[in-house]
Amino acid sequence: MNTAAASVAAVDYAPALRLLLGAALVALLPLAWVWLRQRDTPRRLAALTALTLFLTFDLVVFGAFTRLTDSGLGCPDWPGCYGEASPLGAREQIHAAQAALPDGPVTWHKAWIEMIHRYLAATVGALILVLAAVSWRERQRLPHTPWWPTLTLAWVIVQGLFGRWTVTLKLYPAIVTLHLLGGLALLVLLAFQHAAYGRQPLALPAVLRRGALMAMAVLAVQVALGGWVSTNYAVLACEGFPLCNGQAWPTMDFGHGFTLRRELGLAGHGGALPFEALVAIQMAHRLFAVIASAVLAWLAWALWRRGGAGRFGAGLGALLLLQWASGLSNVVLGWPLVAALGHSAGAAAMALLLALLIARAGVAPAPARPQPLPVAA
């Protein structure tokens, strides 16, 4: 047998197939629940979209939990765990790795956290596949184009690749950050579809529609900076607030801190990442938070003043306060898990709220049908 044939024969697809089969079986439960509760196909699609959106939000939050508990390499291969579909089949390898490094990346509970994240991601992917297939079959009855769920399906495949590279490239910071942003993008795509079902258009002036788009763009930049802080473990690079290590403008190394093509903990040239680079990453997130907060606070106030959009304004304002509280808690209390997880969940909720606002404001209300003039007798 030649070398190429041997390499092909060495590929073991069994873990991936078992993982996909498990995801399909798990996805059948919510699918059956939706199909039995709703008799009309458009209503089924609306309910399935809402359910998939809810599970995707859970997936984003659980992905943050996986990252914050250092469980991203709990199973150091992909998509299985040491070639098995669950940690149960890999107990010997996990035990050996944990015995060698008790506080290392591979432990029993970290392996389960990582695999539960993969199970949930595969289940969401299966639901999105069904959503896309049924949308094309019922495209004449949809309130939106079937290309929306098709784009969502394509993006969830990209997300799966980012998840794979996160493991195979050993938590490469740029890949992990893109994986985070990709999860929020998936949430936004599903929110646009969800808003099309049975929702009245929200009449907003042009200045608020542009403000909502600007707020989404600013939030995306701030989330990217926050993800860069988290994936580089730069949360505690600054002690205290508003000062950083007792200084208003500490020594910072933006060049090394924002070099994207580098491994975790290393500079672009291969040496250790300077501490000043971590300070620069943390300070960039803090400084841009002022800009992002100003834009989001203005939008929340402007929406709250309008009757029909008041709930969006109140929700946005509450989430902004949550973000400040959880962000300050991360610094002052030494990065507790609850505060860090709340900070990630708050960012995802804010992206979801803005996406729903933009989707509903982007649908122009149907013009009123003219009434016939009375005919004189």
TORKOL-4160 file (C-alpha; in steps of 0.2 Angstrom, whole numbers, padded with zeros to 4 digits, m for minus):
377
<pt num="1" X="0000" Y="0000" Z="0000"/>
<pt num="2" X="0007" Y="0017" Z="m0005"/>
<pt num="3" X="0009" Y="0031" Z="0008"/>
<pt num="4" X="m0006" Y="0041" Z="0002"/>
<pt num="5" X="m0018" Y="0026" Z="0003"/>
<pt num="6" X="m0011" Y="0022" Z="0020"/>
<pt num="7" X="m0015" Y="0040" Z="0026"/>
<pt num="8" X="m0032" Y="0039" Z="0019"/>
<pt num="9" X="m0035" Y="0022" Z="0028"/>
<pt num="10" X="m0029" Y="0029" Z="0044"/>
<pt num="11" X="m0043" Y="0042" Z="0045"/>
<pt num="12" X="m0056" Y="0036" Z="0058"/>
<pt num="13" X="m0073" Y="0044" Z="0054"/>
<pt num="14" X="m0082" Y="0034" Z="0068"/>
<pt num="15" X="m0082" Y="0047" Z="0081"/>
<pt num="16" X="m0088" Y="0060" Z="0070"/>
<pt num="17" X="m0102" Y="0049" Z="0064"/>
<pt num="18" X="m0107" Y="0044" Z="0081"/>
<pt num="19" X="m0107" Y="0062" Z="0086"/>
<pt num="20" X="m0118" Y="0067" Z="0072"/>
<pt num="21" X="m0130" Y="0053" Z="0075"/>
<pt num="22" X="m0131" Y="0058" Z="0094"/>
<pt num="23" X="m0135" Y="0076" Z="0088"/>
<pt num="24" X="m0148" Y="0070" Z="0076"/>
<pt num="25" X="m0157" Y="0060" Z="0090"/>
<pt num="26" X="m0156" Y="0074" Z="0102"/>
<pt num="27" X="m0163" Y="0086" Z="0089"/>
<pt num="28" X="m0178" Y="0075" Z="0087"/>
<pt num="29" X="m0184" Y="0079" Z="0104"/>
<pt num="30" X="m0187" Y="0098" Z="0101"/>
<pt num="31" X="m0192" Y="0094" Z="0083"/>
<pt num="32" X="m0206" Y="0082" Z="0089"/>
<pt num="33" X="m0212" Y="0095" Z="0102"/>
<pt num="34" X="m0213" Y="0109" Z="0089"/>
<pt num="35" X="m0222" Y="0098" Z="0076"/>
<pt num="36" X="m0235" Y="0091" Z="0088"/>
<pt num="37" X="m0239" Y="0108" Z="0096"/>
<pt num="38" X="m0241" Y="0117" Z="0079"/>
<pt num="39" X="m0251" Y="0110" Z="0065"/>
<pt num="40" X="m0248" Y="0124" Z="0052"/>
<pt num="41" X="m0231" Y="0124" Z="0043"/>
<pt num="42" X="m0228" Y="0143" Z="0045"/>
<pt num="43" X="m0231" Y="0141" Z="0063"/>
<pt num="44" X="m0220" Y="0126" Z="0065"/>
<pt num="45" X="m0206" Y="0136" Z="0056"/>
<pt num="46" X="m0209" Y="0151" Z="0068"/>
<pt num="47" X="m0208" Y="0140" Z="0083"/>
<pt num="48" X="m0193" Y="0131" Z="0077"/>
<pt num="49" X="m0184" Y="0147" Z="0073"/>
<pt num="50" X="m0188" Y="0153" Z="0091"/>
<pt num="51" X="m0182" Y="0137" Z="0099"/>
<pt num="52" X="m0166" Y="0137" Z="0088"/>
<pt num="53" X="m0163" Y="0155" Z="0093"/>
<pt num="54" X="m0165" Y="0151" Z="0111"/>
<pt num="55" X="m0153" Y="0136" Z="0110"/>
<pt num="56" X="m0140" Y="0146" Z="0100"/>
<pt num="57" X="m0140" Y="0159" Z="0114"/>
<pt num="58" X="m0137" Y="0145" Z="0127"/>
<pt num="59" X="m0123" Y="0139" Z="0115"/>
<pt num="60" X="m0114" Y="0155" Z="0115"/>
<pt num="61" X="m0115" Y="0157" Z="0134"/>
<pt num="62" X="m0110" Y="0139" Z="0136"/>
<pt num="63" X="m0095" Y="0142" Z="0124"/>
<pt num="64" X="m0090" Y="0157" Z="0136"/>
<pt num="65" X="m0091" Y="0145" Z="0151"/>
<pt num="66" X="m0080" Y="0133" Z="0141"/>
<pt num="67" X="m0067" Y="0146" Z="0138"/>
<pt num="68" X="m0068" Y="0154" Z="0156"/>
<pt num="69" X="m0066" Y="0137" Z="0164"/>
<pt num="70" X="m0050" Y="0133" Z="0153"/>
<pt num="71" X="m0060" Y="0118" Z="0145"/>
<pt num="72" X="m0056" Y="0122" Z="0127"/>
<pt num="73" X="m0043" Y="0108" Z="0126"/>
<pt num="74" X="m0052" Y="0096" Z="0138"/>
<pt num="75" X="m0053" Y="0084" Z="0124"/>
<pt num="76" X="m0037" Y="0088" Z="0114"/>
<pt num="77" X="m0044" Y="0081" Z="0097"/>
<pt num="78" X="m0059" Y="0085" Z="0087"/>
<pt num="79" X="m0073" Y="0081" Z="0085"/>
<pt num="80" X="m0072" Y="0066" Z="0097"/>
<pt num="81" X="m0062" Y="0064" Z="0113"/>
<pt num="82" X="m0047" Y="0054" Z="0111"/>
<pt num="83" X="m0055" Y="0046" Z="0096"/>
<pt num="84" X="m0071" Y="0042" Z="0106"/>
<pt num="85" X="m0088" Y="0050" Z="0105"/>
<pt num="86" X="m0089" Y="0054" Z="0124"/>
<pt num="87" X="m0077" Y="0055" Z="0138"/>
<pt num="88" X="m0083" Y="0039" Z="0145"/>
<pt num="89" X="m0074" Y="0029" Z="0131"/>
<pt num="90" X="m0058" Y="0040" Z="0134"/>
<pt num="91" X="m0058" Y="0038" Z="0153"/>
<pt num="92" X="m0040" Y="0029" Z="0152"/>
<pt num="93" X="m0032" Y="0043" Z="0142"/>
<pt num="94" X="m0040" Y="0057" Z="0152"/>
<pt num="95" X="m0035" Y="0049" Z="0168"/>
<pt num="96" X="m0017" Y="0047" Z="0162"/>
<pt num="97" X="m0017" Y="0065" Z="0156"/>
<pt num="98" X="m0024" Y="0071" Z="0173"/>
<pt num="99" X="m0012" Y="0061" Z="0183"/>
<pt num="100" X="0003" Y="0069" Z="0173"/>
<pt num="101" X="m0004" Y="0086" Z="0175"/>
<pt num="102" X="m0018" Y="0088" Z="0188"/>
<pt num="103" X="m0020" Y="0106" Z="0184"/>
<pt num="104" X="m0017" Y="0104" Z="0165"/>
<pt num="105" X="m0029" Y="0107" Z="0151"/>
<pt num="106" X="m0036" Y="0089" Z="0151"/>
<pt num="107" X="m0046" Y="0084" Z="0166"/>
<pt num="108" X="m0062" Y="0073" Z="0169"/>
<pt num="109" X="m0073" Y="0088" Z="0171"/>
<pt num="110" X="m0065" Y="0099" Z="0158"/>
<pt num="111" X="m0067" Y="0085" Z="0145"/>
<pt num="112" X="m0086" Y="0084" Z="0149"/>
<pt num="113" X="m0088" Y="0103" Z="0148"/>
<pt num="114" X="m0079" Y="0103" Z="0131"/>
<pt num="115" X="m0090" Y="0088" Z="0124"/>
<pt num="116" X="m0106" Y="0095" Z="0131"/>
<pt num="117" X="m0102" Y="0111" Z="0121"/>
<pt num="118" X="m0099" Y="0101" Z="0105"/>
<pt num="119" X="m0115" Y="0091" Z="0108"/>
<pt num="120" X="m0125" Y="0107" Z="0110"/>
<pt num="121" X="m0117" Y="0114" Z="0094"/>
<pt num="122" X="m0121" Y="0099" Z="0084"/>
<pt num="123" X="m0139" Y="0099" Z="0090"/>
<pt num="124" X="m0140" Y="0117" Z="0085"/>
<pt num="125" X="m0132" Y="0113" Z="0068"/>
<pt num="126" X="m0145" Y="0099" Z="0065"/>
<pt num="127" X="m0160" Y="0111" Z="0069"/>
<pt num="128" X="m0153" Y="0124" Z="0057"/>
<pt num="129" X="m0151" Y="0110" Z="0044"/>
<pt num="130" X="m0170" Y="0106" Z="0046"/>
<pt num="131" X="m0174" Y="0124" Z="0046"/>
<pt num="132" X="m0166" Y="0127" Z="0029"/>
<pt num="133" X="m0173" Y="0111" Z="0021"/>
<pt num="134" X="m0191" Y="0115" Z="0026"/>
<pt num="135" X="m0189" Y="0133" Z="0022"/>
<pt num="136" X="m0185" Y="0129" Z="0004"/>
<pt num="137" X="m0199" Y="0117" Z="0003"/>
<pt num="138" X="m0212" Y="0130" Z="0010"/>
<pt num="139" X="m0203" Y="0145" Z="0002"/>
<pt num="140" X="m0220" Y="0151" Z="m0005"/>
<pt num="141" X="m0227" Y="0153" Z="0012"/>
<pt num="142" X="m0213" Y="0161" Z="0021"/>
<pt num="143" X="m0212" Y="0179" Z="0027"/>
<pt num="144" X="m0194" Y="0180" Z="0022"/>
<pt num="145" X="m0183" Y="0173" Z="0008"/>
<pt num="146" X="m0176" Y="0155" Z="0011"/>
<pt num="147" X="m0159" Y="0161" Z="0008"/>
<pt num="148" X="m0159" Y="0168" Z="0026"/>
<pt num="149" X="m0159" Y="0150" Z="0033"/>
<pt num="150" X="m0147" Y="0144" Z="0020"/>
<pt num="151" X="m0135" Y="0158" Z="0024"/>
<pt num="152" X="m0137" Y="0153" Z="0042"/>
<pt num="153" X="m0133" Y="0135" Z="0038"/>
<pt num="154" X="m0118" Y="0140" Z="0029"/>
<pt num="155" X="m0112" Y="0150" Z="0043"/>
<pt num="156" X="m0115" Y="0136" Z="0056"/>
<pt num="157" X="m0103" Y="0125" Z="0046"/>
<pt num="158" X="m0090" Y="0139" Z="0046"/>
<pt num="159" X="m0092" Y="0140" Z="0065"/>
<pt num="160" X="m0089" Y="0121" Z="0066"/>
<pt num="161" X="m0073" Y="0124" Z="0057"/>
<pt num="162" X="m0068" Y="0138" Z="0069"/>
<pt num="163" X="m0072" Y="0126" Z="0083"/>
<pt num="164" X="m0061" Y="0113" Z="0076"/>
<pt num="165" X="m0046" Y="0125" Z="0073"/>
<pt num="166" X="m0048" Y="0131" Z="0091"/>
<pt num="167" X="m0043" Y="0114" Z="0097"/>
<pt num="168" X="m0031" Y="0109" Z="0083"/>
<pt num="169" X="m0022" Y="0126" Z="0084"/>
<pt num="170" X="m0021" Y="0125" Z="0103"/>
<pt num="171" X="m0032" Y="0140" Z="0107"/>
<pt num="172" X="m0024" Y="0152" Z="0094"/>
<pt num="173" X="m0030" Y="0169" Z="0100"/>
<pt num="174" X="m0036" Y="0175" Z="0083"/>
<pt num="175" X="m0046" Y="0159" Z="0080"/>
<pt num="176" X="m0054" Y="0159" Z="0097"/>
<pt num="177" X="m0059" Y="0177" Z="0095"/>
<pt num="178" X="m0066" Y="0174" Z="0078"/>
<pt num="179" X="m0076" Y="0159" Z="0085"/>
<pt num="180" X="m0084" Y="0171" Z="0098"/>
<pt num="181" X="m0089" Y="0183" Z="0085"/>
<pt num="182" X="m0095" Y="0170" Z="0074"/>
<pt num="183" X="m0107" Y="0164" Z="0087"/>
<pt num="184" X="m0114" Y="0181" Z="0089"/>
<pt num="185" X="m0116" Y="0182" Z="0070"/>
<pt num="186" X="m0126" Y="0166" Z="0071"/>
<pt num="187" X="m0137" Y="0173" Z="0084"/>
<pt num="188" X="m0140" Y="0189" Z="0074"/>
<pt num="189" X="m0144" Y="0179" Z="0058"/>
<pt num="190" X="m0157" Y="0169" Z="0068"/>
<pt num="191" X="m0164" Y="0184" Z="0076"/>
<pt num="192" X="m0168" Y="0192" Z="0059"/>
<pt num="193" X="m0178" Y="0177" Z="0054"/>
<pt num="194" X="m0187" Y="0176" Z="0070"/>
<pt num="195" X="m0192" Y="0194" Z="0069"/>
<pt num="196" X="m0201" Y="0191" Z="0052"/>
<pt num="197" X="m0214" Y="0179" Z="0060"/>
<pt num="198" X="m0229" Y="0188" Z="0067"/>
<pt num="199" X="m0221" Y="0204" Z="0072"/>
<pt num="200" X="m0228" Y="0221" Z="0068"/>
<pt num="201" X="m0215" Y="0233" Z="0060"/>
<pt num="202" X="m0208" Y="0245" Z="0071"/>
<pt num="203" X="m0209" Y="0263" Z="0064"/>
<pt num="204" X="m0193" Y="0272" Z="0068"/>
<pt num="205" X="m0186" Y="0288" Z="0061"/>
<pt num="206" X="m0171" Y="0287" Z="0050"/>
<pt num="207" X="m0159" Y="0294" Z="0063"/>
<pt num="208" X="m0164" Y="0280" Z="0075"/>
<pt num="209" X="m0162" Y="0267" Z="0062"/>
<pt num="210" X="m0145" Y="0273" Z="0058"/>
<pt num="211" X="m0141" Y="0274" Z="0076"/>
<pt num="212" X="m0146" Y="0256" Z="0079"/>
<pt num="213" X="m0134" Y="0251" Z="0065"/>
<pt num="214" X="m0120" Y="0261" Z="0072"/>
<pt num="215" X="m0123" Y="0254" Z="0089"/>
<pt num="216" X="m0122" Y="0236" Z="0082"/>
<pt num="217" X="m0106" Y="0240" Z="0073"/>
<pt num="218" X="m0099" Y="0248" Z="0089"/>
<pt num="219" X="m0104" Y="0233" Z="0099"/>
<pt num="220" X="m0096" Y="0221" Z="0087"/>
<pt num="221" X="m0079" Y="0231" Z="0089"/>
<pt num="222" X="m0081" Y="0231" Z="0108"/>
<pt num="223" X="m0085" Y="0212" Z="0109"/>
<pt num="224" X="m0070" Y="0209" Z="0098"/>
<pt num="225" X="m0059" Y="0218" Z="0110"/>
<pt num="226" X="m0067" Y="0209" Z="0125"/>
<pt num="227" X="m0064" Y="0193" Z="0116"/>
<pt num="228" X="m0046" Y="0198" Z="0113"/>
<pt num="229" X="m0044" Y="0202" Z="0131"/>
<pt num="230" X="m0051" Y="0185" Z="0137"/>
<pt num="231" X="m0042" Y="0174" Z="0124"/>
<pt num="232" X="m0025" Y="0182" Z="0129"/>
<pt num="233" X="m0029" Y="0181" Z="0148"/>
<pt num="234" X="m0027" Y="0200" Z="0149"/>
<pt num="235" X="m0041" Y="0203" Z="0161"/>
<pt num="236" X="m0030" Y="0205" Z="0176"/>
<pt num="237" X="m0016" Y="0215" Z="0167"/>
<pt num="238" X="m0023" Y="0230" Z="0175"/>
<pt num="239" X="m0026" Y="0231" Z="0194"/>
<pt num="240" X="m0039" Y="0244" Z="0200"/>
<pt num="241" X="m0051" Y="0255" Z="0191"/>
<pt num="242" X="m0051" Y="0268" Z="0184"/>
<pt num="243" X="m0033" Y="0268" Z="0186"/>
<pt num="244" X="m0022" Y="0254" Z="0179"/>
<pt num="245" X="m0009" Y="0248" Z="0191"/>
<pt num="246" X="m0010" Y="0265" Z="0199"/>
<pt num="247" X="m0007" Y="0275" Z="0183"/>
<pt num="248" X="m0019" Y="0284" Z="0172"/>
<pt num="249" X="m0009" Y="0280" Z="0156"/>
<pt num="250" X="0002" Y="0265" Z="0160"/>
<pt num="251" X="0016" Y="0258" Z="0149"/>
<pt num="252" X="0008" Y="0249" Z="0134"/>
<pt num="253" X="0015" Y="0239" Z="0120"/>
<pt num="254" X="0001" Y="0240" Z="0106"/>
<pt num="255" X="0012" Y="0232" Z="0093"/>
<pt num="256" X="0015" Y="0216" Z="0101"/>
<pt num="257" X="m0003" Y="0216" Z="0110"/>
<pt num="258" X="m0012" Y="0217" Z="0093"/>
<pt num="259" X="m0001" Y="0206" Z="0083"/>
<pt num="260" X="m0014" Y="0194" Z="0076"/>
<pt num="261" X="m0004" Y="0180" Z="0069"/>
<pt num="262" X="0004" Y="0173" Z="0085"/>
<pt num="263" X="0001" Y="0158" Z="0097"/>
<pt num="264" X="m0006" Y="0160" Z="0114"/>
<pt num="265" X="0006" Y="0168" Z="0126"/>
<pt num="266" X="0019" Y="0171" Z="0112"/>
<pt num="267" X="0024" Y="0187" Z="0103"/>
<pt num="268" X="0025" Y="0187" Z="0084"/>
<pt num="269" X="0043" Y="0184" Z="0083"/>
<pt num="270" X="0041" Y="0168" Z="0095"/>
<pt num="271" X="0047" Y="0175" Z="0111"/>
<pt num="272" X="0036" Y="0177" Z="0127"/>
<pt num="273" X="0022" Y="0191" Z="0125"/>
<pt num="274" X="0028" Y="0206" Z="0136"/>
<pt num="275" X="0017" Y="0211" Z="0150"/>
<pt num="276" X="0015" Y="0228" Z="0143"/>
<pt num="277" X="0006" Y="0220" Z="0128"/>
<pt num="278" X="m0007" Y="0213" Z="0140"/>
<pt num="279" X="m0009" Y="0230" Z="0148"/>
<pt num="280" X="m0012" Y="0237" Z="0130"/>
<pt num="281" X="m0025" Y="0224" Z="0127"/>
<pt num="282" X="m0034" Y="0228" Z="0143"/>
<pt num="283" X="m0033" Y="0247" Z="0141"/>
<pt num="284" X="m0039" Y="0246" Z="0123"/>
<pt num="285" X="m0055" Y="0237" Z="0129"/>
<pt num="286" X="m0057" Y="0250" Z="0143"/>
<pt num="287" X="m0055" Y="0265" Z="0132"/>
<pt num="288" X="m0067" Y="0259" Z="0118"/>
<pt num="289" X="m0079" Y="0255" Z="0132"/>
<pt num="290" X="m0082" Y="0273" Z="0134"/>
<pt num="291" X="m0086" Y="0276" Z="0116"/>
<pt num="292" X="m0097" Y="0261" Z="0115"/>
<pt num="293" X="m0106" Y="0265" Z="0131"/>
<pt num="294" X="m0110" Y="0283" Z="0125"/>
<pt num="295" X="m0117" Y="0277" Z="0109"/>
<pt num="296" X="m0128" Y="0263" Z="0117"/>
<pt num="297" X="m0134" Y="0275" Z="0131"/>
<pt num="298" X="m0139" Y="0288" Z="0118"/>
<pt num="299" X="m0149" Y="0275" Z="0108"/>
<pt num="300" X="m0157" Y="0267" Z="0124"/>
<pt num="301" X="m0162" Y="0285" Z="0129"/>
<pt num="302" X="m0169" Y="0289" Z="0112"/>
<pt num="303" X="m0179" Y="0273" Z="0111"/>
<pt num="304" X="m0186" Y="0274" Z="0128"/>
<pt num="305" X="m0193" Y="0291" Z="0124"/>
<pt num="306" X="m0203" Y="0283" Z="0109"/>
<pt num="307" X="m0219" Y="0274" Z="0114"/>
<pt num="308" X="m0217" Y="0259" Z="0103"/>
<pt num="309" X="m0199" Y="0256" Z="0106"/>
<pt num="310" X="m0199" Y="0260" Z="0124"/>
<pt num="311" X="m0196" Y="0242" Z="0129"/>
<pt num="312" X="m0181" Y="0241" Z="0118"/>
<pt num="313" X="m0174" Y="0256" Z="0126"/>
<pt num="314" X="m0177" Y="0250" Z="0143"/>
<pt num="315" X="m0169" Y="0233" Z="0139"/>
<pt num="316" X="m0154" Y="0241" Z="0131"/>
<pt num="317" X="m0151" Y="0252" Z="0146"/>
<pt num="318" X="m0153" Y="0238" Z="0158"/>
<pt num="319" X="m0140" Y="0227" Z="0149"/>
<pt num="320" X="m0128" Y="0242" Z="0148"/>
<pt num="321" X="m0129" Y="0243" Z="0167"/>
<pt num="322" X="m0126" Y="0225" Z="0168"/>
<pt num="323" X="m0111" Y="0226" Z="0157"/>
<pt num="324" X="m0103" Y="0239" Z="0167"/>
<pt num="325" X="m0107" Y="0230" Z="0184"/>
<pt num="326" X="m0100" Y="0214" Z="0178"/>
<pt num="327" X="m0085" Y="0222" Z="0169"/>
<pt num="328" X="m0080" Y="0231" Z="0185"/>
<pt num="329" X="m0083" Y="0215" Z="0195"/>
<pt num="330" X="m0070" Y="0206" Z="0184"/>
<pt num="331" X="m0057" Y="0219" Z="0188"/>
<pt num="332" X="m0061" Y="0223" Z="0207"/>
<pt num="333" X="m0065" Y="0205" Z="0212"/>
<pt num="334" X="m0051" Y="0196" Z="0202"/>
<pt num="335" X="m0061" Y="0189" Z="0188"/>
<pt num="336" X="m0074" Y="0178" Z="0197"/>
<pt num="337" X="m0083" Y="0166" Z="0185"/>
<pt num="338" X="m0100" Y="0172" Z="0188"/>
<pt num="339" X="m0096" Y="0190" Z="0184"/>
<pt num="340" X="m0086" Y="0184" Z="0168"/>
<pt num="341" X="m0100" Y="0173" Z="0162"/>
<pt num="342" X="m0112" Y="0187" Z="0165"/>
<pt num="343" X="m0102" Y="0199" Z="0155"/>
<pt num="344" X="m0101" Y="0187" Z="0140"/>
<pt num="345" X="m0120" Y="0183" Z="0142"/>
<pt num="346" X="m0124" Y="0202" Z="0143"/>
<pt num="347" X="m0114" Y="0205" Z="0127"/>
<pt num="348" X="m0124" Y="0191" Z="0118"/>
<pt num="349" X="m0140" Y="0198" Z="0124"/>
<pt num="350" X="m0136" Y="0215" Z="0119"/>
<pt num="351" X="m0132" Y="0209" Z="0101"/>
<pt num="352" X="m0148" Y="0199" Z="0101"/>
<pt num="353" X="m0159" Y="0214" Z="0106"/>
<pt num="354" X="m0151" Y="0226" Z="0093"/>
<pt num="355" X="m0153" Y="0213" Z="0080"/>
<pt num="356" X="m0172" Y="0211" Z="0084"/>
<pt num="357" X="m0173" Y="0230" Z="0084"/>
<pt num="358" X="m0165" Y="0232" Z="0067"/>
<pt num="359" X="m0175" Y="0218" Z="0059"/>
<pt num="360" X="m0191" Y="0225" Z="0065"/>
<pt num="361" X="m0187" Y="0243" Z="0061"/>
<pt num="362" X="m0181" Y="0238" Z="0043"/>
<pt num="363" X="m0198" Y="0231" Z="0038"/>
<pt num="364" X="m0208" Y="0246" Z="0031"/>
<pt num="365" X="m0227" Y="0245" Z="0036"/>
<pt num="366" X="m0239" Y="0241" Z="0023"/>
<pt num="367" X="m0247" Y="0257" Z="0015"/>
<pt num="368" X="m0265" Y="0259" Z="0020"/>
<pt num="369" X="m0278" Y="0254" Z="0007"/>
<pt num="370" X="m0287" Y="0269" Z="0000"/>
<pt num="371" X="m0306" Y="0269" Z="0005"/>
<pt num="372" X="m0318" Y="0271" Z="m0010"/>
<pt num="373" X="m0327" Y="0287" Z="m0011"/>
<pt num="374" X="m0346" Y="0287" Z="m0007"/>
<pt num="375" X="m0356" Y="0287" Z="m0023"/>
<pt num="376" X="m0370" Y="0300" Z="m0024"/>
<pt num="377" X="m0388" Y="0293" Z="m0025"/>
